Amino acid sequence: MVATDPLRLGLHLVWVYARTDAAIPPLDAVRNQVRQRYLNERRERAFKTELARLRASYDVRRADSDVTRPVSDYFEKTT
């Protein structure tokens, strides 16, 4: 549900009692999270590359047709 009228869901009052400037945390505080994300992205890239290589090496043929198509034609293209 998307509310187009800001008062449609009621009026909300907020008391701001303190304000802190945004800051970038030091690398030591987020090093493990950054490392894990990097490794996950690297693993996913390697998987997609290998899957594309495997798909390109196979042909799919229907028993009732002479048409040959690469396996990759049967899968959704994602980037």
Secondary structure per residue as TSV (DSSP state, phi and psi in degrees):
chain	resnum	aa	ss	phi	psi
A	1	M	-	360.0	130.1
A	2	V	-	-113.2	121.1
A	3	A	-	-88.5	122.4
A	4	T	S	-90.2	-24.8
A	5	D	S	-100.6	118.5
A	6	P	T	-60.1	-26.3
A	7	L	T	-89.7	0.4
A	8	R	T	-61.8	-35.3
A	9	L	T	-96.3	10.5
A	10	G	-	103.0	164.7
A	11	L	-	-94.2	131.6
A	12	H	-	-122.8	126.9
A	13	L	-	-103.9	138.8
A	14	V	-	-127.2	131.9
A	15	W	-	-98.9	117.8
A	16	V	-	-94.1	112.7
A	17	Y	-	-103.6	-12.7
A	18	A	-	-158.1	155.1
A	19	R	-	-137.0	134.1
A	20	T	-	-124.1	131.0
A	21	D	-	-66.2	144.8
A	22	A	-	-67.5	147.9
A	23	A	-	-145.7	146.8
A	24	I	-	-84.2	125.0
A	25	P	-	-68.1	151.3
A	26	P	-	-65.0	151.3
A	27	L	H	-56.2	-38.4
A	28	D	H	-58.8	-30.3
A	29	A	H	-76.2	-24.0
A	30	V	H	-123.2	9.8
A	31	R	H	-53.7	-46.8
A	32	N	H	-64.5	-39.1
A	33	Q	H	-66.7	-41.8
A	34	V	H	-64.6	-44.2
A	35	R	H	-61.5	-45.9
A	36	Q	H	-64.0	-41.3
A	37	R	H	-65.2	-42.3
A	38	Y	H	-59.9	-47.0
A	39	L	H	-64.4	-40.0
A	40	N	H	-63.0	-44.5
A	41	E	H	-65.7	-39.3
A	42	R	H	-64.5	-42.7
A	43	R	H	-64.4	-43.0
A	44	E	H	-64.4	-41.4
A	45	R	H	-62.6	-44.3
A	46	A	H	-63.5	-40.5
A	47	F	H	-62.4	-46.9
A	48	K	H	-63.9	-39.2
A	49	T	H	-63.8	-46.4
A	50	E	H	-66.2	-39.7
A	51	L	H	-63.8	-41.7
A	52	A	H	-63.3	-40.9
A	53	R	H	-63.0	-44.4
A	54	L	H	-64.7	-43.7
A	55	R	H	-62.6	-36.9
A	56	A	H	-69.9	-19.6
A	57	S	T	-91.2	0.9
A	58	Y	-	-119.7	148.4
A	59	D	E	-114.9	143.1
A	60	V	E	-110.2	129.3
A	61	R	E	-126.1	133.0
A	62	R	-	-83.4	143.9
A	63	A	T	-64.3	-27.4
A	64	D	T	-100.4	19.6
A	65	S	-	-146.6	152.3
A	66	D	-	-92.8	-1.7
A	67	V	-	-76.4	132.3
A	68	T	E	-112.7	128.9
A	69	R	E	-128.5	144.3
A	70	P	E	-64.4	149.3
A	71	V	G	-56.5	-36.4
A	72	S	G	-59.8	-22.8
A	73	D	G	-67.3	-19.4
A	74	Y	G	-91.7	-5.5
A	75	F	S	-113.4	150.5
A	76	E	-	-66.3	133.3
A	77	K	-	-80.6	125.4
A	78	T	-	-129.0	148.8
A	79	T	-	-119.9	360.0
